[in-house]
Amino acid sequence: MSFSLAIVGRPNVGKSTLFNRLVGKRLALVDDQPGVTRDLREGEARLGDLRFTVIDTAGLEEATDESLQGRMRKLTERAVDMADICLFMIDARTGVTPTDEIFAEILRKRAKHVILAANKAEGRAGEAGALEAWNLGLGEPLSLSAEHGEGLGDLLQVLMPLADAHEARAEETAPVTEIDVDEEGETGVSHAPTRERPLQVAVVGRPNAGKSTLINRILGEERLLTGPEAGITRDAISLTIDWQGLPMRIWDTAGMRKKAKVQDKLEKLSVSDGLRAVKFAEVVVVLLDAAIPFEQQDLRIADLAEREGRAVVVAVNKWDVEEEKQQKLRDLKEAFDRLLPQLRGAPLVTVSAKTGRGLDRLRAAVEKAHEVWNRRVPTAQLNRWLGDMVEAHPPPAPQGKRIKLRYMTQAKTRPPGFVVMCSHPDKMPDSYTRYLVNGLRESFDMPGTPIRLWMRGQSDRNPYKGRKTRNAGALKKHLKKG
């Protein structure tokens, strides 16, 4: 059982840089300006032979009210409470500040175990700050450089005995394994059923649509930072949950505005982080605001998910404040079919992240969309269907040459992809391809999911035509002599 390590400290001391180095990839956004990280981000870290969970936190602020900084501090304090070890970082070049002293006192009272680290200690510039860190009363400070990877060996030496102690405690408190005894007295260890791979889900939408609030409601706890301010979420935060028996890894993403409005470097990084989450997801939940649904940016986001080949569920949030629900729902369905024909039939679910109403329908829609996205149709059934479709509506005959559809098979799933072997595939009009795709949706119950259909040609040309064989040449020469 691995332990958890929370990295805490003032803003801009290098917490996210160290987090990225420990997980071995750039998961957390990093920038020179302070306060980039706002939510808690977890990752699987590797340091030498140690494997553990590392938690990146927001910079500790002195605010304790309900302001954005105050809410960020509460999340960080929550990470301190749940982590097995806290790595308290200070800036060695700045030295110990009054804020560092305040938070050192808090950690002494709340944290299970604290390791003090003086970051940015490369070269001579950080020597004085590293020595000054002794005054915090948290033991010997480690001199680190998260940016250059210096001092990680010392961190490993400190973590090793703590990891061993944590493992020993875990073994003492582990439940006794049940032993099955059969009728003949043979024993066998009973194993719990293997948990299936979690479903990958990304929640995307415009700023202030309620993405973080929705995920908090699904979790049943205030795990993600929320509030009335637009654009609170910056990183694409992934959480592994069990949603009423459905194992799931769910991404909360930053709100996506129109590209022309995104000028700030940090916002560009946030949006690109969200786009990566869409590419890794299996199901994308496009969250709309019931007051202003299907804005141009909503349509772009939904179209992006479809072009990436993801299963799409459209959820309309803030339904609890809507007064004319029946008329609004009719208008939403009409607008959906008209503005997003490429997703015709995809689930449209009304929810309230604030009250939790409609979440059971959303869960069922996500599960059904994933099942359709993975659907495979038998080849024999496909070819019987293709024959019926051609008979009902034959393909066109460009320049008097009828296009013959000979054979069809499913080449892939996730999303479903089909190949039709035919003559003159380059002359097949898009309208007939759409006719076949719509028929696949209707006949095999695949509403809304992206369907890929490729036309492939089969050469009728004799590969030996025009080639002279050795025997044919000898025969021709013999006839000439005769």
DRENDO-1510 file (C-alpha; in Angstrom, 1 decimal, always signed):
<recs>
REC; n; res; u; v; w
REC; 1; MET; +0.0; +0.0; +0.0 .
REC; 2; SER; +1.6; +3.3; -1.1 .
REC; 3; PHE; +1.7; +6.4; +1.0 .
REC; 4; SER; +0.5; +9.9; +0.0 .
REC; 5; LEU; +2.8; +13.0; -0.1 .
REC; 6; ALA; +1.2; +16.5; -0.2 .
REC; 7; ILE; +3.4; +19.3; -1.4 .
REC; 8; VAL; +2.5; +22.6; +0.4 .
REC; 9; GLY; +3.9; +26.0; +0.7 .
REC; 10; ARG; +3.4; +29.7; -0.4 .
REC; 11; PRO; +2.5; +30.5; -4.0 .
REC; 12; ASN; +5.3; +30.3; -6.5 .
REC; 13; VAL; +7.8; +28.3; -4.5 .
REC; 14; GLY; +8.0; +25.6; -7.1 .
REC; 15; LYS; +5.4; +23.0; -5.9 .
REC; 16; SER; +4.0; +22.2; -9.3 .
REC; 17; THR; +7.5; +22.0; -10.8 .
REC; 18; LEU; +8.4; +19.4; -8.3 .
REC; 19; PHE; +5.1; +17.6; -8.8 .
REC; 20; ASN; +5.8; +17.3; -12.5 .
REC; 21; ARG; +9.3; +16.0; -11.9 .
REC; 22; LEU; +8.1; +13.3; -9.5 .
REC; 23; VAL; +5.3; +12.0; -11.8 .
REC; 24; GLY; +7.7; +12.1; -14.7 .
REC; 25; LYS; +5.6; +14.3; -17.0 .
REC; 26; ARG; +4.0; +17.7; -17.3 .
REC; 27; LEU; +0.6; +17.3; -15.6 .
REC; 28; ALA; +0.4; +20.5; -13.7 .
REC; 29; LEU; +0.5; +23.9; -15.3 .
REC; 30; VAL; +3.6; +25.9; -14.5 .
REC; 31; ASP; +4.1; +29.6; -14.9 .
REC; 32; ASP; +6.2; +32.5; -13.4 .
REC; 33; GLN; +3.2; +34.3; -12.0 .
REC; 34; PRO; +2.1; +33.1; -8.5 .
REC; 35; GLY; -1.2; +31.3; -7.8 .
REC; 36; VAL; -1.4; +29.2; -11.0 .
REC; 37; THR; -2.5; +26.1; -9.1 .
REC; 38; ARG; -5.9; +26.3; -7.6 .
REC; 39; ASP; -7.2; +22.7; -7.2 .
REC; 40; LEU; -5.7; +19.6; -5.7 .
REC; 41; ARG; -4.0; +17.4; -8.3 .
REC; 42; GLU; -3.0; +13.8; -7.7 .
REC; 43; GLY; -0.4; +11.8; -9.6 .
REC; 44; GLU; +1.5; +8.5; -9.4 .
REC; 45; ALA; +5.0; +9.4; -8.4 .
REC; 46; ARG; +8.2; +7.5; -8.8 .
REC; 47; LEU; +11.4; +8.3; -6.9 .
REC; 48; GLY; +14.1; +5.6; -7.0 .
REC; 49; ASP; +12.4; +2.3; -5.9 .
REC; 50; LEU; +9.5; +4.2; -4.2 .
REC; 51; ARG; +6.0; +4.4; -5.7 .
REC; 52; PHE; +3.6; +6.8; -4.0 .
REC; 53; THR; +0.8; +9.2; -4.6 .
REC; 54; VAL; +1.8; +12.9; -4.8 .
REC; 55; ILE; -0.6; +15.8; -4.3 .
REC; 56; ASP; +0.0; +19.2; -5.8 .
REC; 57; THR; -1.8; +22.0; -3.8 .
REC; 58; ALA; -2.7; +25.6; -4.2 .
REC; 59; GLY; -0.3; +28.1; -2.6 .
REC; 60; LEU; -1.1; +28.7; +1.1 .
REC; 61; GLU; -2.7; +32.1; +1.5 .
REC; 62; GLU; -3.4; +34.0; +4.8 .
REC; 63; ALA; -7.0; +34.5; +3.8 .
REC; 64; THR; -9.6; +32.6; +5.8 .
REC; 65; ASP; -12.8; +34.0; +4.5 .
REC; 66; GLU; -15.0; +32.8; +1.6 .
REC; 67; SER; -13.0; +34.6; -1.0 .
REC; 68; LEU; -11.3; +32.7; -3.8 .
REC; 69; GLN; -8.0; +32.7; -1.9 .
REC; 70; GLY; -9.8; +31.5; +1.3 .
REC; 71; ARG; -11.5; +28.7; -0.5 .
REC; 72; MET; -8.2; +27.7; -2.1 .
REC; 73; ARG; -6.6; +27.6; +1.4 .
REC; 74; LYS; -9.4; +25.3; +2.7 .
REC; 75; LEU; -8.7; +22.8; -0.1 .
REC; 76; THR; -5.0; +22.8; +0.8 .
REC; 77; GLU; -5.8; +22.3; +4.5 .
REC; 78; ARG; -7.9; +19.3; +3.4 .
REC; 79; ALA; -4.9; +17.9; +1.6 .
REC; 80; VAL; -2.8; +18.3; +4.7 .
REC; 81; ASP; -5.3; +16.4; +6.8 .
REC; 82; MET; -5.6; +13.5; +4.4 .
REC; 83; ALA; -1.9; +13.1; +3.4 .
REC; 84; ASP; +0.4; +10.7; +5.2 .
REC; 85; ILE; +3.4; +13.1; +4.7 .
REC; 86; CYS; +3.6; +16.8; +4.0 .
REC; 87; LEU; +6.5; +18.3; +2.1 .
REC; 88; PHE; +6.6; +21.9; +3.2 .
REC; 89; MET; +8.5; +24.0; +0.6 .
REC; 90; ILE; +10.0; +27.4; +1.0 .
REC; 91; ASP; +11.9; +29.6; -1.5 .
REC; 92; ALA; +15.6; +29.4; -0.6 .
REC; 93; ARG; +16.3; +32.6; -2.5 .
REC; 94; THR; +13.7; +34.6; -0.7 .
REC; 95; GLY; +14.4; +33.1; +2.7 .
REC; 96; VAL; +11.8; +32.5; +5.4 .
REC; 97; THR; +8.9; +34.9; +5.4 .
REC; 98; PRO; +6.4; +35.7; +8.1 .
REC; 99; THR; +3.8; +33.7; +6.0 .
REC; 100; ASP; +6.1; +30.7; +6.1 .
REC; 101; GLU; +6.3; +30.9; +9.9 .
REC; 102; ILE; +2.5; +31.0; +10.2 .
REC; 103; PHE; +2.1; +27.9; +8.0 .
REC; 104; ALA; +4.9; +26.1; +9.7 .
REC; 105; GLU; +2.9; +26.4; +13.0 .
REC; 106; ILE; -0.2; +25.2; +11.3 .
REC; 107; LEU; +1.6; +22.1; +9.9 .
REC; 108; ARG; +3.0; +21.3; +13.3 .
REC; 109; LYS; -0.5; +21.0; +14.6 .
REC; 110; ARG; -2.3; +19.3; +11.7 .
REC; 111; ALA; +0.1; +17.3; +9.6 .
REC; 112; LYS; +1.0; +13.6; +10.5 .
REC; 113; HIS; +4.6; +14.1; +9.4 .
REC; 114; VAL; +6.4; +17.1; +7.9 .
REC; 115; ILE; +9.5; +17.3; +5.7 .
REC; 116; LEU; +11.0; +20.7; +5.2 .
REC; 117; ALA; +12.4; +21.6; +1.8 .
REC; 118; ALA; +14.2; +24.7; +0.7 .
REC; 119; ASN; +13.6; +24.9; -3.1 .
REC; 120; LYS; +15.5; +26.9; -5.7 .
REC; 121; ALA; +18.7; +26.1; -3.7 .
REC; 122; GLU; +20.9; +25.6; -6.7 .
REC; 123; GLY; +24.2; +27.6; -6.7 .
REC; 124; ARG; +25.2; +29.9; -3.9 .
REC; 125; ALA; +22.1; +32.2; -4.1 .
REC; 126; GLY; +20.0; +29.8; -2.0 .
REC; 127; GLU; +22.5; +28.9; +0.7 .
REC; 128; ALA; +21.5; +31.6; +3.2 .
REC; 129; GLY; +17.8; +30.7; +2.8 .
REC; 130; ALA; +18.4; +27.0; +3.4 .
REC; 131; LEU; +20.3; +27.8; +6.6 .
REC; 132; GLU; +17.5; +30.2; +7.7 .
REC; 133; ALA; +14.9; +27.4; +7.3 .
REC; 134; TRP; +16.3; +25.8; +10.5 .
REC; 135; ASN; +14.5; +28.6; +12.4 .
REC; 136; LEU; +11.1; +27.1; +11.5 .
REC; 137; GLY; +11.6; +24.2; +14.0 .
REC; 138; LEU; +10.7; +21.5; +11.5 .
REC; 139; GLY; +14.0; +19.7; +11.5 .
REC; 140; GLU; +16.8; +19.7; +9.0 .
REC; 141; PRO; +15.8; +21.3; +5.7 .
REC; 142; LEU; +16.5; +19.6; +2.4 .
REC; 143; SER; +18.1; +21.7; -0.2 .
REC; 144; LEU; +16.3; +21.1; -3.5 .
REC; 145; SER; +16.1; +22.4; -7.1 .
REC; 146; ALA; +12.8; +21.1; -8.6 .
REC; 147; GLU; +13.7; +22.7; -11.9 .
REC; 148; HIS; +17.1; +21.0; -12.2 .
REC; 149; GLY; +16.3; +17.8; -10.3 .
REC; 150; GLU; +18.9; +18.4; -7.6 .
REC; 151; GLY; +18.5; +17.0; -4.1 .
REC; 152; LEU; +16.0; +14.3; -5.0 .
REC; 153; GLY; +18.4; +11.7; -3.7 .
REC; 154; ASP; +18.3; +13.3; -0.3 .
REC; 155; LEU; +14.5; +13.4; -0.5 .
REC; 156; LEU; +14.5; +9.6; -1.3 .
REC; 157; GLN; +16.7; +8.9; +1.8 .
REC; 158; VAL; +14.2; +10.8; +4.0 .
REC; 159; LEU; +11.2; +9.1; +2.5 .
REC; 160; MET; +12.5; +5.5; +2.7 .
REC; 161; PRO; +12.1; +4.9; +6.4 .
REC; 162; LEU; +8.7; +6.7; +6.5 .
REC; 163; ALA; +7.5; +4.5; +3.6 .
REC; 164; ASP; +8.6; +1.4; +5.5 .
REC; 165; ALA; +6.8; +2.5; +8.6 .
REC; 166; HIS; +3.7; +3.3; +6.7 .
REC; 167; GLU; +3.8; -0.2; +5.0 .
REC; 168; ALA; +4.2; -1.9; +8.5 .
REC; 169; ARG; +1.2; +0.0; +9.8 .
REC; 170; ALA; -0.9; -0.9; +6.8 .
REC; 171; GLU; +0.0; -4.6; +7.3 .
REC; 172; GLU; -1.0; -4.5; +10.9 .
REC; 173; THR; -4.4; -3.0; +10.1 .
REC; 174; ALA; -5.1; -5.1; +7.0 .
REC; 175; PRO; -8.2; -7.4; +7.2 .
REC; 176; VAL; -7.7; -11.1; +7.5 .
REC; 177; THR; -7.8; -12.9; +4.2 .
REC; 178; GLU; -10.7; -15.4; +4.1 .
REC; 179; ILE; -9.8; -19.0; +3.5 .
REC; 180; ASP; -12.2; -21.3; +1.6 .
REC; 181; VAL; -12.2; -25.0; +2.7 .
REC; 182; ASP; -13.8; -27.5; +0.3 .
REC; 183; GLU; -15.5; -30.7; +1.3 .
REC; 184; GLU; -12.3; -32.7; +1.1 .
REC; 185; GLY; -10.5; -30.3; +3.4 .
REC; 186; GLU; -8.5; -28.5; +0.6 .
REC; 187; THR; -7.9; -24.9; +1.3 .
REC; 188; GLY; -7.8; -22.0; -1.1 .
REC; 189; VAL; -7.5; -18.2; -0.8 .
REC; 190; SER; -10.6; -16.3; -1.9 .
REC; 191; HIS; -9.9; -13.4; -4.1 .
REC; 192; ALA; -12.0; -10.3; -4.6 .
REC; 193; PRO; -13.2; -9.9; -8.1 .
REC; 194; THR; -10.9; -7.9; -10.3 .
REC; 195; ARG; -12.1; -4.4; -10.8 .
REC; 196; GLU; -12.6; -3.4; -14.4 .
REC; 197; ARG; -10.7; -0.6; -16.1 .
REC; 198; PRO; -12.4; +2.8; -15.2 .
REC; 199; LEU; -14.4; +4.6; -17.8 .
REC; 200; GLN; -12.6; +7.7; -19.0 .
REC; 201; VAL; -15.0; +10.8; -18.9 .
REC; 202; ALA; -14.2; +14.5; -19.6 .
REC; 203; VAL; -16.6; +17.3; -18.6 .
REC; 204; VAL; -16.1; +20.3; -20.9 .
REC; 205; GLY; -18.0; +23.5; -21.6 .
REC; 206; ARG; -17.8; +27.3; -21.4 .
REC; 207; PRO; -16.6; +29.1; -18.3 .
REC; 208; ASN; -19.1; +29.1; -15.3 .
REC; 209; ALA; -21.3; +26.4; -16.8 .
REC; 210; GLY; -20.9; +24.5; -13.5 .
REC; 211; LYS; -18.4; +21.7; -14.4 .
REC; 212; SER; -16.6; +21.6; -11.0 .
REC; 213; THR; -19.9; +21.9; -9.1 .
REC; 214; LEU; -21.3; +18.9; -11.1 .
REC; 215; ILE; -18.3; +16.7; -10.3 .
REC; 216; ASN; -18.4; +17.7; -6.6 .
REC; 217; ARG; -22.1; +16.7; -6.5 .
REC; 218; ILE; -21.2; +13.3; -8.1 .
REC; 219; LEU; -18.4; +12.8; -5.6 .
REC; 220; GLY; -20.6; +13.9; -2.7 .
REC; 221; GLU; -17.9; +16.2; -1.3 .
REC; 222; GLU; -16.3; +19.6; -2.1 .
REC; 223; ARG; -13.2; +18.1; -3.8 .
REC; 224; LEU; -12.9; +20.8; -6.5 .
REC; 225; LEU; -12.7; +24.5; -6.1 .
REC; 226; THR; -16.0; +26.2; -7.0 .
REC; 227; GLY; -17.5; +29.7; -6.8 .
REC; 228; PRO; -19.4; +32.5; -8.7 .
REC; 229; GLU; -16.2; +33.6; -10.4 .
REC; 230; ALA; -15.8; +32.5; -14.0 .
REC; 231; GLY; -12.7; +30.6; -15.0 .
REC; 232; ILE; -11.7; +29.3; -11.5 .
REC; 233; THR; -10.5; +25.9; -12.9 .
REC; 234; ARG; -7.2; +26.1; -14.7 .
REC; 235; ASP; -5.8; +22.6; -14.8 .
REC; 236; ALA; -7.5; +19.5; -16.2 .
REC; 237; ILE; -8.0; +17.6; -12.9 .
REC; 238; SER; -8.7; +13.9; -13.1 .
REC; 239; LEU; -10.3; +12.0; -10.2 .
REC; 240; THR; -11.0; +8.2; -10.0 .
REC; 241; ILE; -14.4; +7.5; -8.5 .
REC; 242; ASP; -17.1; +4.9; -8.3 .
REC; 243; TRP; -20.3; +6.3; -9.5 .
REC; 244; GLN; -23.0; +4.0; -8.2 .
REC; 245; GLY; -21.1; +0.9; -9.2 .
REC; 246; LEU; -19.6; +2.4; -12.3 .
REC; 247; PRO; -15.8; +2.8; -12.0 .
REC; 248; MET; -14.8; +6.1; -13.6 .
REC; 249; ARG; -11.9; +8.4; -14.1 .
REC; 250; ILE; -13.5; +11.9; -14.6 .
REC; 251; TRP; -11.7; +15.0; -15.8 .
REC; 252; ASP; -12.7; +18.5; -14.7 .
REC; 253; THR; -11.5; +21.0; -17.4 .
REC; 254; ALA; -11.0; +24.7; -17.7 .
REC; 255; GLY; -13.8; +26.7; -19.3 .
REC; 256; MET; -13.2; +27.1; -23.1 .
REC; 257; ARG; -13.9; +30.6; -24.5 .
REC; 258; LYS; -13.7; +31.7; -28.1 .
REC; 259; LYS; -10.1; +31.5; -29.4 .
REC; 260; ALA; -10.1; +35.3; -30.3 .
REC; 261; LYS; -10.8; +36.1; -26.6 .
REC; 262; VAL; -8.1; +33.9; -25.2 .
REC; 263; GLN; -5.1; +36.2; -25.0 .
REC; 264; ASP; -3.6; +35.4; -21.6 .
REC; 265; LYS; -0.7; +32.9; -21.8 .
REC; 266; LEU; -2.1; +31.0; -18.7 .
REC; 267; GLU; -5.6; +30.7; -20.2 .
REC; 268; LYS; -4.1; +29.3; -23.4 .
REC; 269; LEU; -2.3; +26.7; -21.3 .
REC; 270; SER; -5.5; +25.9; -19.5 .
REC; 271; VAL; -7.5; +25.4; -22.7 .
REC; 272; SER; -4.8; +23.2; -24.3 .
REC; 273; ASP; -4.9; +21.1; -21.1 .
REC; 274; GLY; -8.6; +20.7; -21.5 .
REC; 275; LEU; -8.2; +19.7; -25.2 .
REC; 276; ARG; -5.8; +17.0; -24.1 .
REC; 277; ALA; -8.4; +15.6; -21.7 .
REC; 278; VAL; -10.9; +15.4; -24.6 .
REC; 279; LYS; -8.4; +13.3; -26.6 .
REC; 280; PHE; -7.8; +10.9; -23.7 .
REC; 281; ALA; -11.5; +10.5; -22.8 .
REC; 282; GLU; -13.9; +7.9; -24.0 .
REC; 283; VAL; -17.1; +9.8; -23.2 .
REC; 284; VAL; -17.2; +13.6; -23.3 .
REC; 285; VAL; -20.0; +15.4; -21.3 .
REC; 286; VAL; -20.6; +18.8; -23.0 .
REC; 287; LEU; -22.1; +20.9; -20.2 .
REC; 288; LEU; -24.4; +23.8; -21.2 .
REC; 289; ASP; -25.9; +26.6; -19.2 .
REC; 290; ALA; -29.7; +26.4; -19.4 .
REC; 291; ALA; -30.0; +30.2; -19.5 .
REC; 292; ILE; -27.8; +30.5; -22.7 .
REC; 293; PRO; -27.6; +27.0; -24.3 .
REC; 294; PHE; -26.0; +26.2; -27.7 .
REC; 295; GLU; -23.9; +29.3; -27.9 .
REC; 296; GLN; -21.4; +29.3; -30.8 .
REC; 297; GLN; -18.6; +28.1; -28.4 .
REC; 298; ASP; -20.8; +25.2; -27.2 .
REC; 299; LEU; -21.2; +24.1; -30.8 .
REC; 300; ARG; -17.5; +24.2; -31.4 .
REC; 301; ILE; -16.8; +22.2; -28.3 .
REC; 302; ALA; -19.3; +19.5; -29.2 .
REC; 303; ASP; -18.0; +19.4; -32.8 .
REC; 304; LEU; -14.5; +19.0; -31.5 .
REC; 305; ALA; -15.5; +16.0; -29.4 .
REC; 306; GLU; -17.2; +14.4; -32.4 .
REC; 307; ARG; -14.2; +15.0; -34.7 .
REC; 308; GLU; -12.0; +13.4; -32.1 .
REC; 309; GLY; -14.2; +10.3; -32.3 .
REC; 310; ARG; -15.4; +10.5; -28.7 .
REC; 311; ALA; -18.9; +9.4; -27.5 .
REC; 312; VAL; -20.8; +12.6; -26.6 .
REC; 313; VAL; -23.4; +13.3; -24.0 .
REC; 314; VAL; -25.0; +16.8; -23.8 .
REC; 315; ALA; -26.0; +17.9; -20.3 .
REC; 316; VAL; -28.0; +21.1; -19.7 .
REC; 317; ASN; -27.1; +22.4; -16.2 .
REC; 318; LYS; -29.0; +24.9; -13.9 .
REC; 319; TRP; -32.3; +23.2; -14.7 .
REC; 320; ASP; -33.6; +23.9; -11.2 .
REC; 321; VAL; -34.0; +27.7; -11.9 .
REC; 322; GLU; -35.8; +27.1; -15.2 .
REC; 323; GLU; -39.5; +28.0; -15.0 .
REC; 324; GLU; -41.0; +26.9; -18.3 .
REC; 325; LYS; -39.3; +23.4; -18.3 .
REC; 326; GLN; -41.5; +21.6; -20.9 .
REC; 327; GLN; -41.3; +24.4; -23.5 .
REC; 328; LYS; -37.6; +24.9; -22.8 .
REC; 329; LEU; -37.0; +21.2; -23.3 .
REC; 330; ARG; -38.8; +21.1; -26.6 .
REC; 331; ASP; -36.8; +24.1; -27.8 .
REC; 332; LEU; -33.5; +22.5; -26.7 .
REC; 333; LYS; -34.2; +19.3; -28.6 .
REC; 334; GLU; -35.2; +21.2; -31.7 .
REC; 335; ALA; -32.0; +23.3; -31.5 .
REC; 336; PHE; -29.9; +20.3; -30.9 .
REC; 337; ASP; -31.1; +18.5; -34.0 .
REC; 338; ARG; -30.8; +21.6; -36.1 .
REC; 339; LEU; -27.4; +22.9; -34.9 .
REC; 340; LEU; -25.6; +19.5; -34.3 .
REC; 341; PRO; -26.8; +17.1; -37.0 .
REC; 342; GLN; -23.5; +15.2; -36.8 .
REC; 343; LEU; -24.6; +14.2; -33.2 .
REC; 344; ARG; -28.2; +13.5; -34.0 .
REC; 345; GLY; -29.6; +11.1; -31.4 .
REC; 346; ALA; -26.9; +11.7; -28.8 .
REC; 347; PRO; -28.3; +11.9; -25.2 .
REC; 348; LEU; -29.6; +15.2; -24.1 .
REC; 349; VAL; -30.0; +15.3; -20.3 .
REC; 350; THR; -31.2; +18.1; -18.0 .
REC; 351; VAL; -29.4; +18.3; -14.6 .
REC; 352; SER; -28.9; +20.5; -11.6 .
REC; 353; ALA; -25.4; +20.4; -10.2 .
REC; 354; LYS; -26.6; +22.4; -7.3 .
REC; 355; THR; -29.4; +20.1; -6.1 .
REC; 356; GLY; -28.3; +16.8; -7.7 .
REC; 357; ARG; -31.5; +16.3; -9.7 .
REC; 358; GLY; -31.0; +14.4; -13.0 .
REC; 359; LEU; -27.6; +12.8; -12.1 .
REC; 360; ASP; -29.1; +9.3; -12.2 .
REC; 361; ARG; -30.2; +10.0; -15.8 .
REC; 362; LEU; -26.7; +11.5; -16.6 .
REC; 363; ARG; -25.0; +8.4; -15.3 .
REC; 364; ALA; -27.3; +6.1; -17.4 .
REC; 365; ALA; -26.6; +8.2; -20.5 .
REC; 366; VAL; -22.8; +8.1; -20.0 .
REC; 367; GLU; -22.9; +4.3; -19.6 .
REC; 368; LYS; -25.2; +3.8; -22.7 .
REC; 369; ALA; -23.0; +6.2; -24.8 .
REC; 370; HIS; -19.9; +4.2; -23.9 .
REC; 371; GLU; -21.6; +0.9; -24.7 .
REC; 372; VAL; -22.7; +2.2; -28.2 .
REC; 373; TRP; -19.2; +3.6; -28.8 .
REC; 374; ASN; -17.8; +0.1; -28.3 .
REC; 375; ARG; -20.5; -1.7; -30.3 .
REC; 376; ARG; -19.5; -4.3; -32.9 .
REC; 377; VAL; -21.9; -5.6; -35.6 .
REC; 378; PRO; -21.4; -9.1; -37.1 .
REC; 379; THR; -20.2; -9.1; -40.8 .
REC; 380; ALA; -23.0; -11.4; -42.0 .
REC; 381; GLN; -25.6; -9.1; -40.5 .
REC; 382; LEU; -23.9; -6.0; -42.0 .
REC; 383; ASN; -24.0; -7.5; -45.5 .
REC; 384; ARG; -27.6; -8.4; -45.3 .
REC; 385; TRP; -28.3; -4.9; -44.2 .
REC; 386; LEU; -26.2; -3.5; -47.0 .
REC; 387; GLY; -28.1; -5.5; -49.6 .
REC; 388; ASP; -31.4; -4.1; -48.2 .
REC; 389; MET; -30.1; -0.5; -48.3 .
REC; 390; VAL; -28.9; -0.8; -51.9 .
REC; 391; GLU; -32.2; -2.4; -53.0 .
REC; 392; ALA; -34.2; +0.4; -51.4 .
REC; 393; HIS; -31.9; +3.2; -52.7 .
REC; 394; PRO; -29.3; +2.1; -55.3 .
REC; 395; PRO; -26.1; +4.1; -55.5 .
REC; 396; PRO; -25.7; +6.7; -58.3 .
REC; 397; ALA; -24.2; +6.0; -61.7 .
REC; 398; PRO; -21.7; +8.9; -62.4 .
REC; 399; GLN; -20.9; +9.1; -66.1 .
REC; 400; GLY; -23.2; +6.1; -66.7 .
REC; 401; LYS; -21.1; +3.8; -64.6 .
REC; 402; ARG; -23.0; +2.2; -61.7 .
REC; 403; ILE; -21.1; +2.0; -58.4 .
REC; 404; LYS; -21.3; -1.5; -57.1 .
REC; 405; LEU; -21.2; -2.1; -53.4 .
REC; 406; ARG; -19.8; -5.6; -53.0 .
REC; 407; TYR; -18.9; -6.2; -49.4 .
REC; 408; MET; -19.0; -4.5; -45.9 .
REC; 409; THR; -17.2; -5.2; -42.6 .
REC; 410; GLN; -16.6; -3.4; -39.3 .
REC; 411; ALA; -12.9; -2.5; -39.1 .
REC; 412; LYS; -12.9; -1.0; -35.6 .
REC; 413; THR; -14.8; +0.2; -32.6 .
REC; 414; ARG; -14.3; +3.2; -30.3 .
REC; 415; PRO; -15.8; +4.8; -32.4 .
REC; 416; PRO; -17.5; +2.3; -34.7 .
REC; 417; GLY; -15.7; +2.3; -38.1 .
REC; 418; PHE; -16.9; +0.4; -41.2 .
REC; 419; VAL; -15.3; -0.4; -44.6 .
REC; 420; VAL; -17.3; -0.8; -47.8 .
REC; 421; MET; -15.6; -2.5; -50.8 .
REC; 422; CYS; -16.9; -1.0; -54.0 .
REC; 423; SER; -16.2; +0.0; -57.5 .
REC; 424; HIS; -15.2; +3.7; -58.2 .
REC; 425; PRO; -14.9; +4.7; -54.5 .
REC; 426; ASP; -13.6; +8.1; -55.5 .
REC; 427; LYS; -16.9; +8.9; -57.3 .
REC; 428; MET; -19.2; +8.0; -54.3 .
REC; 429; PRO; -21.0; +11.2; -53.4 .
REC; 430; ASP; -21.1; +12.4; -49.7 .
REC; 431; SER; -24.9; +12.2; -49.8 .
REC; 432; TYR; -24.9; +8.5; -50.3 .
REC; 433; THR; -22.3; +8.0; -47.5 .
REC; 434; ARG; -24.6; +10.0; -45.2 .
REC; 435; TYR; -27.5; +7.8; -46.2 .
REC; 436; LEU; -25.6; +4.7; -45.2 .
REC; 437; VAL; -24.3; +6.3; -41.9 .
REC; 438; ASN; -27.9; +7.3; -40.9 .
REC; 439; GLY; -29.1; +3.8; -41.8 .
REC; 440; LEU; -26.4; +2.3; -39.5 .
REC; 441; ARG; -27.5; +4.5; -36.6 .
REC; 442; GLU; -31.2; +3.6; -37.0 .
REC; 443; SER; -30.8; -0.1; -37.8 .
REC; 444; PHE; -28.2; -1.0; -35.2 .
REC; 445; ASP; -29.2; +1.4; -32.4 .
REC; 446; MET; -26.2; +3.6; -32.5 .
REC; 447; PRO; -27.6; +7.1; -31.9 .
REC; 448; GLY; -25.3; +10.0; -31.4 .
REC; 449; THR; -22.0; +8.2; -31.5 .
REC; 450; PRO; -19.5; +9.2; -34.2 .
REC; 451; ILE; -19.5; +6.6; -37.1 .
REC; 452; ARG; -16.7; +6.4; -39.6 .
REC; 453; LEU; -17.4; +4.9; -43.0 .
REC; 454; TRP; -14.6; +4.4; -45.6 .
REC; 455; MET; -15.1; +3.4; -49.2 .
REC; 456; ARG; -12.4; +1.1; -50.6 .
REC; 457; GLY; -11.9; +0.0; -54.2 .
REC; 458; GLN; -11.3; -3.6; -55.4 .
REC; 459; SER; -9.2; -3.8; -58.5 .
REC; 460; ASP; -10.8; -5.7; -61.4 .
REC; 461; ARG; -7.6; -5.6; -63.4 .
REC; 462; ASN; -5.9; -8.9; -64.1 .
REC; 463; PRO; -2.4; -8.6; -62.5 .
REC; 464; TYR; -0.9; -10.8; -65.4 .
REC; 465; LYS; -2.5; -8.8; -68.2 .
REC; 466; GLY; +0.2; -7.3; -70.5 .
REC; 467; ARG; +2.9; -9.5; -69.1 .
REC; 468; LYS; +4.7; -11.9; -71.6 .
REC; 469; THR; +5.5; -15.3; -70.2 .
REC; 470; ARG; +8.6; -17.2; -71.3 .
REC; 471; ASN; +6.5; -20.0; -73.0 .
REC; 472; ALA; +4.3; -17.5; -74.8 .
REC; 473; GLY; +7.4; -15.8; -76.3 .
REC; 474; ALA; +8.9; -19.1; -77.5 .
REC; 475; LEU; +5.6; -20.1; -79.1 .
REC; 476; LYS; +5.4; -16.8; -81.0 .
REC; 477; LYS; +9.0; -17.2; -82.3 .
REC; 478; HIS; +8.2; -20.8; -83.4 .
REC; 479; LEU; +5.1; -19.7; -85.4 .
REC; 480; LYS; +7.1; -17.0; -87.2 .
REC; 481; LYS; +9.7; -19.6; -88.3 .
REC; 482; GLY; +6.9; -21.8; -89.6 .
</recs>
